[in-house]
Amino acid sequence: MNKSIVKDNIETYKGKKIHFKYNGARNQIEEFDGFIENTYNAVFTIRINESDNIKSFTYNDIINESLQIFL
């Protein structure tokens, strides 16, 4: 999968409610719902529903399957 293809796909989901699963360091798994707020050249930001926190991820997180998106 190509980074530009992932970026284009992420932009199509912008503003829609999505469920995310992030496999972090030391096998810590975090699941949350949120909205893709902005896309940039190297990263994109997600606004989390439960709080007004914003998380940022790289497109490589999706390519490496560290971040999974469930529609």
Phi, psi and omega in degrees: 000143185260145181299321181291327177292317178298316180299317178298318179295319179298319181296330179288336179269001183301127178088355180263149179285127185224148174261132182242148173229120183245124176265098185273196181292149177057039177059028175276126181250130180237129177241138181202159175254146179187186180237138173286119186268309182219153173237137179234182183299317185249340185223167170223155183246147180235128174267124184277138184296307188299326179227175178267028177287150177237132177244149177240144180223158176264162177292333176294334176300325178283318179298318180278000180063026171286327178242126178246143182245130177238120180273000000 
